[in-house]
Amino acid sequence: MVAFIETLDVNFDTVAGLRSPENPRFLVEIIDTFVAHSATVVARLESEINQPIPFYDDAVRELFQLKGSSSSMGGGRVAAACLELRRACDDSDKQRCLESLEKVKDEYQTLRDTLIEISRMEKIILDESVTPASLAAALN
């Protein structure tokens, strides 16, 4: 659980707090949507930056999406890395962009892995067939 605390900021608590008895799967659904969408955004961002002559304006558009969605999900470290990459794009500094892109990808991967693990645990808890023994086995 400590890794979750180190990875996620207070915005995740806000999202998790939106679960309700009427929609107990909300958190699982929002995490799954974020993971699917953000993977596409990261791939497009990487493609833009890796062009022989990067498409900085297109990269910035992708950065806005990734920064906003990550921040909303509790990924402040991803948002901060996106800001660094944005500054490199504004300066049209390809080398700095490549270096900043690696940091964005690393922070995103950490956030993604953390959220996937939370989603997995939520699914276990929501599964009606959960017993204490099956929960303990699934978490190991």
DSSP file (Angstrom, degrees, kcal/mol; ACC not computed):
  #  RESIDUE AA STRUCTURE BP1 BP2  ACC     N-H-->O    O-->H-N    N-H-->O    O-->H-N    TCO  KAPPA ALPHA  PHI   PSI    X-CA   Y-CA   Z-CA
    1    1 A M     >        0   0    0      0, 0.0     4,-1.7     0, 0.0     3,-0.4   0.000 360.0 360.0 360.0 -27.7    0.0    0.0    0.0
    2    2 A V  H  >  +     0   0    0      1,-0.2     4,-2.2     2,-0.2     5,-0.2   0.889 360.0  57.2 -59.5 -40.0    3.0    2.3    0.6
    3    3 A A  H  > S+     0   0    0      1,-0.2     4,-1.6     2,-0.2    -1,-0.2   0.868 104.2  53.2 -60.2 -35.5    3.7    2.4   -3.1
    4    4 A F  H  > S+     0   0    0     -3,-0.4     4,-3.0     1,-0.2    -1,-0.2   0.924 108.1  49.8 -63.8 -43.0    0.2    3.6   -3.8
    5    5 A I  H  < S+     0   0    0     -4,-1.7    -2,-0.2     1,-0.2    -1,-0.2   0.885 112.5  47.2 -63.6 -39.0    0.7    6.5   -1.3
    6    6 A E  H  < S+     0   0    0     -4,-2.2    -1,-0.2     1,-0.2    -2,-0.2   0.772 119.2  40.3 -73.2 -26.0    4.0    7.4   -3.0
    7    7 A T  H  < S+     0   0    0     -4,-1.6    70,-0.4    -5,-0.2     2,-0.3   0.857 109.1  58.7 -91.5 -40.0    2.5    7.3   -6.5
    8    8 A L     <  -     0   0    0     -4,-3.0    67,-0.2    -5,-0.2     2,-0.2  -0.665  64.2-154.8-100.4 146.6   -1.0    8.8   -6.1
    9    9 A D    >>  -     0   0    0     65,-1.9     3,-1.8    -2,-0.3     4,-0.6  -0.441  45.0 -77.9-106.3-173.2   -1.9   12.3   -4.9
   10   10 A V  H 3> S+     0   0    0      1,-0.3     4,-1.4     2,-0.2     3,-0.3   0.717 119.5  72.8 -61.3 -24.3   -5.1   13.6   -3.2
   11   11 A N  H 3> S+     0   0    0      1,-0.2     4,-2.0     2,-0.2    -1,-0.3   0.828  90.7  59.2 -62.5 -29.8   -6.9   13.7   -6.6
   12   12 A F  H <> S+     0   0    0     -3,-1.8     4,-3.1     1,-0.2     5,-0.3   0.908 100.9  54.7 -64.7 -38.8   -7.1    9.9   -6.5
   13   13 A D  H  X S+     0   0    0     -4,-0.6     4,-1.9    -3,-0.3    -1,-0.2   0.882 106.4  52.2 -59.9 -37.7   -9.0   10.1   -3.2
   14   14 A T  H  < S+     0   0    0     -4,-1.4     4,-0.4     2,-0.2    -1,-0.2   0.933 111.9  44.9 -63.4 -46.4  -11.5   12.4   -4.9
   15   15 A V  H >< S+     0   0    0     -4,-2.0     3,-1.7    57,-0.2     4,-0.2   0.937 113.4  49.6 -63.4 -46.7  -12.1   10.0   -7.8
   16   16 A A  H >< S+     0   0    0     -4,-3.1     3,-1.4     1,-0.3    -1,-0.2   0.833 103.4  62.3 -62.1 -31.5  -12.3    7.0   -5.4
   17   17 A G  T 3< S+     0   0    0     -4,-1.9    -1,-0.3     1,-0.3    -2,-0.2   0.601  86.9  73.5 -70.3 -10.7  -14.8    9.0   -3.4
   18   18 A L  T <  S+     0   0    0     -3,-1.7    -1,-0.3    -4,-0.4    -2,-0.2   0.561  71.4 109.4 -81.5  -8.0  -17.2    9.1   -6.3
   19   19 A R    <   +     0   0    0     -3,-1.4     3,-0.0    -4,-0.2     6,-0.0  -0.353  48.4 179.2 -61.3 148.5  -18.0    5.4   -5.9
   20   20 A S  B >   -A   23   0A   0      3,-0.9     3,-0.7     1,-0.1     6,-0.2  -0.963  45.6-105.5-146.4 163.3  -21.5    4.9   -4.6
   21   21 A P  T 3  S+     0   0    0      0, 0.0    -1,-0.1     0, 0.0    -2,-0.0   0.835 123.1  54.7 -58.8 -30.1  -23.8    1.9   -3.7
   22   22 A E  T 3  S+     0   0    0      1,-0.3     3,-0.1     2,-0.1    -3,-0.1   0.778 124.5  23.3 -73.0 -26.7  -25.6    2.7   -6.9
   23   23 A N  B X   +A   20   0A   0     -3,-0.7     3,-1.6     1,-0.1    -3,-0.9  -0.538  68.1 159.6-138.2  69.3  -22.4    2.4   -8.9
   24   24 A P  T 3  S+     0   0    0      0, 0.0     3,-0.4     0, 0.0     4,-0.3   0.707  75.7  58.2 -68.0 -18.5  -19.9    0.3   -7.0
   25   25 A R  T 3> S+     0   0    0      1,-0.2     4,-2.7     2,-0.1     5,-0.2   0.329  73.5 106.6 -91.8   7.9  -17.8   -0.4  -10.1
   26   26 A F  H <> S+     0   0    0     -3,-1.6     4,-2.8     1,-0.2     5,-0.2   0.914  78.4  48.0 -53.7 -48.9  -17.2    3.3  -10.8
   27   27 A L  H  > S+     0   0    0     -3,-0.4     4,-2.4    -4,-0.2    -1,-0.2   0.913 112.3  48.8 -63.0 -43.0  -13.6    3.2   -9.8
   28   28 A V  H  > S+     0   0    0     -4,-0.3     4,-2.7     1,-0.2    -1,-0.2   0.929 113.8  47.6 -60.2 -45.6  -12.8    0.1  -11.9
   29   29 A E  H  X S+     0   0    0     -4,-2.7     4,-2.3     1,-0.2    -2,-0.2   0.909 112.6  47.1 -64.5 -43.1  -14.6    1.6  -14.9
   30   30 A I  H  X S+     0   0    0     -4,-2.8     4,-2.4    -5,-0.2    -1,-0.2   0.883 113.8  48.3 -69.4 -37.3  -12.8    5.0  -14.6
   31   31 A I  H  X S+     0   0    0     -4,-2.4     4,-2.9    -5,-0.2     5,-0.2   0.947 112.1  48.7 -65.8 -47.7   -9.4    3.3  -14.1
   32   32 A D  H  X S+     0   0    0     -4,-2.7     4,-2.1    -5,-0.2    -2,-0.2   0.894 113.2  48.0 -60.4 -39.9   -9.9    1.0  -17.1
   33   33 A T  H  X S+     0   0    0     -4,-2.3     4,-2.6    -5,-0.2     5,-0.3   0.930 112.5  48.7 -65.1 -45.9  -11.0    3.9  -19.3
   34   34 A F  H  X S+     0   0    0     -4,-2.4     4,-3.1     1,-0.2     5,-0.3   0.940 111.7  49.0 -59.0 -48.4   -8.0    6.0  -18.2
   35   35 A V  H  X S+     0   0    0     -4,-2.9     4,-1.6     1,-0.2    -1,-0.2   0.915 114.0  45.4 -60.4 -45.2   -5.6    3.2  -18.9
   36   36 A A  H  X S+     0   0    0     -4,-2.1     4,-1.1    -5,-0.2    -1,-0.2   0.937 118.9  40.8 -65.1 -47.0   -7.0    2.5  -22.3
   37   37 A H  H  X S+     0   0    0     -4,-2.6     4,-1.9     1,-0.2     3,-0.3   0.926 113.9  51.0 -69.7 -45.0   -7.1    6.1  -23.4
   38   38 A S  H  X S+     0   0    0     -4,-3.1     4,-2.8    -5,-0.3     5,-0.2   0.830 102.8  59.7 -67.6 -30.9   -3.8    7.2  -21.9
   39   39 A A  H  X S+     0   0    0     -4,-1.6     4,-2.0    -5,-0.3    -1,-0.2   0.904 107.6  47.2 -61.1 -39.7   -1.9    4.4  -23.6
   40   40 A T  H  X S+     0   0    0     -4,-1.1     4,-2.3    -3,-0.3    -2,-0.2   0.904 111.7  50.2 -66.3 -42.1   -3.0    5.7  -26.9
   41   41 A V  H  X S+     0   0    0     -4,-1.9     4,-2.6     1,-0.2    -2,-0.2   0.920 110.1  49.6 -64.2 -44.0   -2.1    9.3  -26.0
   42   42 A V  H  X S+     0   0    0     -4,-2.8     4,-2.6     1,-0.2    -1,-0.2   0.905 110.5  50.8 -62.4 -41.6    1.4    8.3  -24.8
   43   43 A A  H  X S+     0   0    0     -4,-2.0     4,-2.1    -5,-0.2    -1,-0.2   0.914 112.3  46.1 -62.9 -42.8    2.0    6.4  -28.1
   44   44 A R  H  X S+     0   0    0     -4,-2.3     4,-2.4     2,-0.2    -2,-0.2   0.907 112.1  51.7 -66.6 -40.3    0.9    9.4  -30.2
   45   45 A L  H  X S+     0   0    0     -4,-2.6     4,-2.3     1,-0.2     5,-0.2   0.930 110.2  48.4 -60.5 -46.3    3.1   11.7  -28.0
   46   46 A E  H  X S+     0   0    0     -4,-2.6     4,-2.1     1,-0.2    -1,-0.2   0.900 110.7  51.6 -61.6 -41.2    6.1    9.4  -28.5
   47   47 A S  H  < S+     0   0    0     -4,-2.1     4,-0.3     2,-0.2    -1,-0.2   0.907 109.8  49.3 -62.3 -42.7    5.4    9.3  -32.3
   48   48 A E  H >< S+     0   0    0     -4,-2.4     7,-1.2     1,-0.2     3,-0.9   0.925 114.2  44.2 -63.5 -45.1    5.3   13.1  -32.5
   49   49 A I  H 3< S+     0   0    0     -4,-2.3    -1,-0.2     1,-0.2    -2,-0.2   0.831 109.3  57.1 -70.9 -32.3    8.5   13.6  -30.6
   50   50 A N  T 3< S+     0   0    0     -4,-2.1    -1,-0.2    -5,-0.2    -2,-0.2   0.406  78.4 114.8 -84.3   3.5   10.4   10.9  -32.4
   51   51 A Q  S <  S-     0   0    0     -3,-0.9    -3,-0.0    -4,-0.3    -4,-0.0  -0.381  83.2-112.4 -65.7 152.1    9.8   12.4  -35.9
   52   52 A P  S    S+     0   0    0      0, 0.0    -1,-0.1     0, 0.0    -3,-0.0   0.915 119.6  24.0 -52.4 -42.4   13.0   13.6  -37.6
   53   53 A I  S    S-     0   0    0     -5,-0.0    -3,-0.1    41,-0.0    -2,-0.0  -0.933 106.1-128.5-120.1 104.2   11.6   17.1  -37.1
   54   54 A P        -     0   0    0      0, 0.0     2,-1.3     0, 0.0    -5,-0.2  -0.113   5.7-128.1 -57.7 147.4    9.2   16.8  -34.2
   55   55 A F     >  +     0   0    0     -7,-1.2     4,-2.5     1,-0.2     5,-0.2  -0.714  34.3 178.0 -91.5  81.5    5.7   18.1  -34.5
   56   56 A Y  H  > S+     0   0    0     -2,-1.3     4,-2.5     1,-0.2    -1,-0.2   0.869  74.4  51.6 -59.8 -41.8    5.9   20.2  -31.3
   57   57 A D  H  > S+     0   0    0      1,-0.2     4,-1.7     2,-0.2    -1,-0.2   0.905 112.2  46.8 -63.7 -40.2    2.4   21.6  -31.6
   58   58 A D  H  > S+     0   0    0      2,-0.2     4,-1.9     1,-0.2    -1,-0.2   0.887 111.2  52.3 -67.4 -38.1    0.9   18.2  -32.0
   59   59 A A  H  X S+     0   0    0     -4,-2.5     4,-2.6     1,-0.2    -2,-0.2   0.903 106.8  53.0 -63.2 -40.8    3.0   16.9  -29.1
   60   60 A V  H  X S+     0   0    0     -4,-2.5     4,-2.3     1,-0.2    -1,-0.2   0.887 105.9  53.5 -63.4 -38.8    1.7   19.7  -26.9
   61   61 A R  H  X S+     0   0    0     -4,-1.7     4,-1.5     1,-0.2    -1,-0.2   0.917 111.2  45.9 -61.3 -42.5   -1.9   18.8  -27.7
   62   62 A E  H  X S+     0   0    0     -4,-1.9     4,-2.6     1,-0.2    -2,-0.2   0.892 109.5  55.8 -66.2 -39.0   -1.2   15.2  -26.6
   63   63 A L  H  X S+     0   0    0     -4,-2.6     4,-3.4     1,-0.2     5,-0.3   0.901 103.0  54.7 -60.5 -41.6    0.6   16.5  -23.5
   64   64 A F  H  X S+     0   0    0     -4,-2.3     4,-2.3     1,-0.2     5,-0.2   0.917 110.4  46.7 -58.5 -43.1   -2.5   18.5  -22.5
   65   65 A Q  H  X S+     0   0    0     -4,-1.5     4,-2.6     2,-0.2     5,-0.3   0.952 116.3  43.1 -63.6 -49.3   -4.6   15.4  -22.6
   66   66 A L  H  X S+     0   0    0     -4,-2.6     4,-2.5     1,-0.2     5,-0.3   0.912 115.0  49.3 -65.2 -42.9   -2.2   13.3  -20.7
   67   67 A K  H  X S+     0   0    0     -4,-3.4     4,-2.3    -5,-0.2    -1,-0.2   0.934 114.5  44.8 -62.2 -46.8   -1.5   15.9  -18.1
   68   68 A G  H  X S+     0   0    0     -4,-2.3     4,-2.1    -5,-0.3    -2,-0.2   0.934 116.8  42.8 -65.6 -47.6   -5.1   16.6  -17.5
   69   69 A S  H  X S+     0   0    0     -4,-2.6     4,-1.4    -5,-0.2    -1,-0.2   0.902 116.1  48.6 -69.3 -39.0   -6.3   13.0  -17.3
   70   70 A S  H  <>S+     0   0    0     -4,-2.5     5,-3.4    -5,-0.3     4,-0.3   0.925 111.3  49.9 -65.2 -43.7   -3.3   11.9  -15.2
   71   71 A S  H ><5S+     0   0    0     -4,-2.3     3,-1.4    -5,-0.3    -1,-0.2   0.909 108.8  52.7 -61.0 -42.0   -3.7   14.8  -12.8
   72   72 A S  H 3<5S+     0   0    0     -4,-2.1   -57,-0.2     1,-0.3    -1,-0.2   0.815 109.0  50.6 -63.1 -30.5   -7.4   13.9  -12.4
   73   73 A M  T 3<5S-     0   0    0     -4,-1.4    -1,-0.3    -3,-0.2    -2,-0.2   0.392 128.6 -93.9 -90.1   3.1   -6.5   10.3  -11.6
   74   74 A G  T < 5S+     0   0    0     -3,-1.4   -65,-1.9    -4,-0.3     2,-1.1   0.593  83.9 133.4  97.7  11.6   -4.0   11.3   -8.9
   75   75 A G     >< +     0   0    0     -5,-3.4     4,-2.2     1,-0.2     3,-0.4  -0.468  11.6 152.1 -96.5  62.9   -0.9   11.3  -11.1
   76   76 A G  H  > S+     0   0    0     -2,-1.1     4,-2.4     1,-0.2    -1,-0.2   0.817  72.1  57.6 -61.1 -31.4    0.7   14.5  -10.1
   77   77 A R  H  > S+     0   0    0    -70,-0.4     4,-2.0    -3,-0.3    -1,-0.2   0.870 106.6  48.6 -69.5 -34.8    4.1   13.2  -10.9
   78   78 A V  H  > S+     0   0    0     -3,-0.4     4,-2.6    29,-0.2    -2,-0.2   0.933 110.8  51.2 -66.2 -45.1    3.0   12.5  -14.5
   79   79 A A  H  X S+     0   0    0     -4,-2.2     4,-1.8     1,-0.2    -2,-0.2   0.899 110.1  49.1 -59.2 -41.6    1.6   16.0  -14.7
   80   80 A A  H  X S+     0   0    0     -4,-2.4     4,-1.8     2,-0.2    -1,-0.2   0.904 111.1  49.4 -65.2 -41.3    4.9   17.5  -13.5
   81   81 A A  H  X S+     0   0    0     -4,-2.0     4,-2.2     1,-0.2    23,-0.2   0.885 108.6  54.0 -64.4 -37.8    6.8   15.4  -16.1
   82   82 A C  H  X S+     0   0    0     -4,-2.6     4,-2.5     1,-0.2    -1,-0.2   0.881 105.1  54.2 -62.6 -38.0    4.4   16.6  -18.8
   83   83 A L  H  X S+     0   0    0     -4,-1.8     4,-2.1     2,-0.2    -1,-0.2   0.905 107.1  50.3 -63.3 -41.7    5.1   20.2  -17.8
   84   84 A E  H  X S+     0   0    0     -4,-1.8     4,-1.8     1,-0.2    -2,-0.2   0.927 112.1  47.5 -60.9 -44.7    8.9   19.6  -18.2
   85   85 A L  H  X S+     0   0    0     -4,-2.2     4,-2.4     1,-0.2    -2,-0.2   0.881 107.9  56.1 -65.0 -37.4    8.2   18.1  -21.7
   86   86 A R  H  X S+     0   0    0     -4,-2.5     4,-2.8     1,-0.2    -1,-0.2   0.919 106.4  50.2 -59.8 -43.7    6.0   21.0  -22.6
   87   87 A R  H  X S+     0   0    0     -4,-2.1     4,-1.5     1,-0.2    -1,-0.2   0.895 110.3  49.6 -63.0 -39.4    8.8   23.5  -21.8
   88   88 A A  H  <>S+     0   0    0     -4,-1.8     5,-2.3     2,-0.2     4,-0.3   0.892 111.6  49.1 -66.4 -38.5   11.2   21.5  -24.0
   89   89 A C  H ><5S+     0   0    0     -4,-2.4     3,-1.4     1,-0.2    -2,-0.2   0.912 107.8  54.0 -65.4 -42.2    8.6   21.5  -26.8
   90   90 A D  H 3<5S+     0   0    0     -4,-2.8    -1,-0.2     1,-0.3    -2,-0.2   0.837 111.6  45.7 -60.4 -32.0    8.1   25.3  -26.4
   91   91 A D  T 3<5S-     0   0    0     -4,-1.5    -1,-0.3    -5,-0.2    -2,-0.2   0.451 107.3-129.7 -88.1  -1.2   11.9   25.7  -26.8
   92   92 A S  T < 5 +     0   0    0     -3,-1.4     2,-0.9    -4,-0.3    -3,-0.2   0.877  53.2 155.2  51.9  41.3   11.9   23.3  -29.8
   93   93 A D     >< -     0   0    0     -5,-2.3     4,-2.5     1,-0.2    -1,-0.2  -0.819  24.6-173.5-102.8  95.4   14.7   21.4  -28.1
   94   94 A K  H  > S+     0   0    0     -2,-0.9     4,-2.7     1,-0.2     5,-0.2   0.893  81.8  51.3 -60.7 -43.4   14.6   17.9  -29.5
   95   95 A Q  H  > S+     0   0    0      1,-0.2     4,-2.2     2,-0.2    -1,-0.2   0.937 113.0  45.3 -61.0 -46.6   17.2   16.4  -27.2
   96   96 A R  H  > S+     0   0    0      1,-0.2     4,-2.9     2,-0.2    -1,-0.2   0.874 111.6  54.5 -63.1 -36.4   15.5   17.8  -24.1
   97   97 A C  H  X S+     0   0    0     -4,-2.5     4,-2.9    -9,-0.2    -2,-0.2   0.927 107.9  48.6 -61.8 -45.0   12.2   16.6  -25.5
   98   98 A L  H  X S+     0   0    0     -4,-2.7     4,-1.6     2,-0.2    -2,-0.2   0.909 114.2  45.9 -62.6 -41.7   13.6   13.1  -25.8
   99   99 A E  H  X S+     0   0    0     -4,-2.2     4,-1.4     2,-0.2    -2,-0.2   0.919 115.5  45.9 -66.6 -43.7   15.0   13.1  -22.3
  100  100 A S  H  X S+     0   0    0     -4,-2.9     4,-2.5     1,-0.2   -15,-0.2   0.857 107.2  58.9 -67.9 -35.2   11.7   14.6  -20.9
  101  101 A L  H  X S+     0   0    0     -4,-2.9     4,-2.8     1,-0.2    -1,-0.2   0.898 102.8  53.1 -60.5 -40.8    9.7   12.1  -22.9
  102  102 A E  H  X S+     0   0    0     -4,-1.6     4,-2.4     2,-0.2    -1,-0.2   0.897 109.3  48.7 -62.2 -39.4   11.5    9.2  -21.1
  103  103 A K  H  X S+     0   0    0     -4,-1.4     4,-2.7     2,-0.2     5,-0.3   0.919 111.0  50.3 -66.3 -42.4   10.6   10.8  -17.7
  104  104 A V  H  X S+     0   0    0     -4,-2.5     4,-2.8   -23,-0.2    -2,-0.2   0.939 112.3  47.5 -58.7 -47.1    7.0   11.1  -18.8
  105  105 A K  H  X S+     0   0    0     -4,-2.8     4,-2.5     2,-0.2    -2,-0.2   0.896 112.5  49.0 -63.8 -40.6    6.9    7.5  -19.9
  106  106 A D  H  X S+     0   0    0     -4,-2.4     4,-2.0     2,-0.2    -2,-0.2   0.938 114.8  43.8 -64.0 -47.1    8.5    6.3  -16.7
  107  107 A E  H  X S+     0   0    0     -4,-2.7     4,-2.4     1,-0.2   -29,-0.2   0.898 114.1  51.0 -66.2 -39.6    6.1    8.3  -14.5
  108  108 A Y  H  X S+     0   0    0     -4,-2.8     4,-3.4    -5,-0.3     5,-0.2   0.923 108.5  51.6 -62.8 -43.9    3.1    7.2  -16.6
  109  109 A Q  H  X S+     0   0    0     -4,-2.5     4,-2.8     1,-0.2     5,-0.2   0.898 110.1  49.3 -61.5 -40.7    4.1    3.5  -16.4
  110  110 A T  H  X S+     0   0    0     -4,-2.0     4,-2.2     2,-0.2    -1,-0.2   0.933 114.3  44.9 -63.3 -45.9    4.3    3.8  -12.6
  111  111 A L  H  X S+     0   0    0     -4,-2.4     4,-2.8     2,-0.2     5,-0.2   0.936 113.9  49.8 -62.4 -46.6    0.9    5.4  -12.4
  112  112 A R  H  X S+     0   0    0     -4,-3.4     4,-2.7     1,-0.2     5,-0.2   0.934 111.4  47.8 -58.6 -49.2   -0.6    2.9  -14.9
  113  113 A D  H  X S+     0   0    0     -4,-2.8     4,-2.0    -5,-0.2    -1,-0.2   0.899 112.7  49.5 -61.0 -41.1    0.8   -0.1  -13.0
  114  114 A T  H  X S+     0   0    0     -4,-2.2     4,-2.2    -5,-0.2    -1,-0.2   0.935 112.7  46.2 -63.7 -46.9   -0.5    1.3   -9.7
  115  115 A L  H  X S+     0   0    0     -4,-2.8     4,-2.8     1,-0.2    -2,-0.2   0.886 110.4  53.2 -65.8 -38.4   -4.0    2.0  -11.1
  116  116 A I  H  X S+     0   0    0     -4,-2.7     4,-2.4    -5,-0.2    -1,-0.2   0.905 109.5  49.4 -62.3 -40.2   -4.1   -1.4  -12.7
  117  117 A E  H  X S+     0   0    0     -4,-2.0     4,-2.3    -5,-0.2    -2,-0.2   0.914 111.2  48.7 -66.0 -41.9   -3.3   -3.0   -9.3
  118  118 A I  H  X S+     0   0    0     -4,-2.2     4,-2.6     2,-0.2    -2,-0.2   0.923 111.7  49.9 -62.2 -43.7   -6.0   -1.0   -7.6
  119  119 A S  H  X S+     0   0    0     -4,-2.8     4,-2.5     1,-0.2    -2,-0.2   0.906 109.3  52.0 -61.0 -41.9   -8.5   -2.0  -10.3
  120  120 A R  H  X S+     0   0    0     -4,-2.4     4,-1.9     1,-0.2    -1,-0.2   0.923 111.5  46.1 -60.8 -45.2   -7.5   -5.6   -9.9
  121  121 A M  H  X S+     0   0    0     -4,-2.3     4,-2.4     1,-0.2    -2,-0.2   0.898 111.0  52.5 -66.1 -40.0   -8.1   -5.4   -6.1
  122  122 A E  H  X S+     0   0    0     -4,-2.6     4,-2.6     1,-0.2    -2,-0.2   0.914 108.0  51.4 -61.0 -42.2  -11.4   -3.6   -6.6
  123  123 A K  H  X S+     0   0    0     -4,-2.5     4,-1.4     2,-0.2    -1,-0.2   0.890 109.3  50.6 -63.0 -38.8  -12.6   -6.3   -8.9
  124  124 A I  H  < S+     0   0    0     -4,-1.9     3,-0.3     1,-0.2    -1,-0.2   0.936 112.3  46.6 -63.2 -45.8  -11.7   -9.0   -6.4
  125  125 A I  H  < S+     0   0    0     -4,-2.4    -2,-0.2     1,-0.2    -1,-0.2   0.882 113.7  48.3 -64.4 -38.8  -13.6   -7.2   -3.7
  126  126 A L  H  < S+     0   0    0     -4,-2.6     2,-0.3    -5,-0.2    -1,-0.2   0.705  85.7 103.8 -77.0 -19.9  -16.6   -6.6   -5.9
  127  127 A D    ><  -     0   0    0     -4,-1.4     3,-1.7    -3,-0.3    -4,-0.0  -0.479  69.4-143.4 -66.6 125.5  -16.7  -10.2   -7.1
  128  128 A E  T 3  S+     0   0    0     -2,-0.3    -1,-0.2     1,-0.3    -4,-0.0   0.699  95.3  63.2 -65.4 -19.2  -19.6  -11.9   -5.2
  129  129 A S  T 3  S+     0   0    0      2,-0.0     2,-0.3    -5,-0.0    -1,-0.3   0.295  73.6 130.0 -90.9  13.1  -17.6  -15.1   -4.9
  130  130 A V    <   +     0   0    0     -3,-1.7     3,-0.0    -6,-0.2    -5,-0.0  -0.488  30.7 177.3 -71.5 129.6  -14.9  -13.6   -2.8
  131  131 A T     >  -     0   0    0     -2,-0.3     4,-2.6     1,-0.1     5,-0.2  -0.853  45.3-105.3-119.6 162.1  -14.1  -15.5    0.4
  132  132 A P  H  > S+     0   0    0      0, 0.0     4,-2.2     0, 0.0     5,-0.2   0.896 122.6  49.8 -54.8 -39.0  -11.3  -14.5    2.8
  133  133 A A  H  > S+     0   0    0      2,-0.2     4,-2.3     1,-0.2     5,-0.2   0.912 111.6  46.8 -68.1 -41.9   -9.2  -17.4    1.5
  134  134 A S  H  > S+     0   0    0      2,-0.2     4,-2.4     1,-0.2    -1,-0.2   0.875 112.0  51.5 -69.3 -35.0   -9.7  -16.4   -2.2
  135  135 A L  H  X S+     0   0    0     -4,-2.6     4,-1.9     2,-0.2    -2,-0.2   0.936 110.9  47.4 -64.7 -46.0   -8.9  -12.8   -1.5
  136  136 A A  H  X S+     0   0    0     -4,-2.2     4,-0.6    -5,-0.2    -2,-0.2   0.902 113.6  48.5 -62.3 -40.9   -5.7  -13.7    0.4
  137  137 A A  H >< S+     0   0    0     -4,-2.3     3,-0.7     1,-0.2    -1,-0.2   0.898 110.5  50.7 -66.1 -40.7   -4.7  -16.0   -2.5
  138  138 A A  H 3< S+     0   0    0     -4,-2.4    -1,-0.2     1,-0.2    -2,-0.2   0.831 108.2  52.5 -67.7 -32.5   -5.4  -13.4   -5.2
  139  139 A L  H 3<        0   0    0     -4,-1.9    -1,-0.2     1,-0.2    -2,-0.2   0.613 360.0 360.0 -80.6 -11.2   -3.3  -10.8   -3.4
  140  140 A N    <<        0   0    0     -3,-0.7    -1,-0.2    -4,-0.6    -2,-0.2   0.437 360.0 360.0 -94.7 360.0   -0.3  -13.0   -3.1
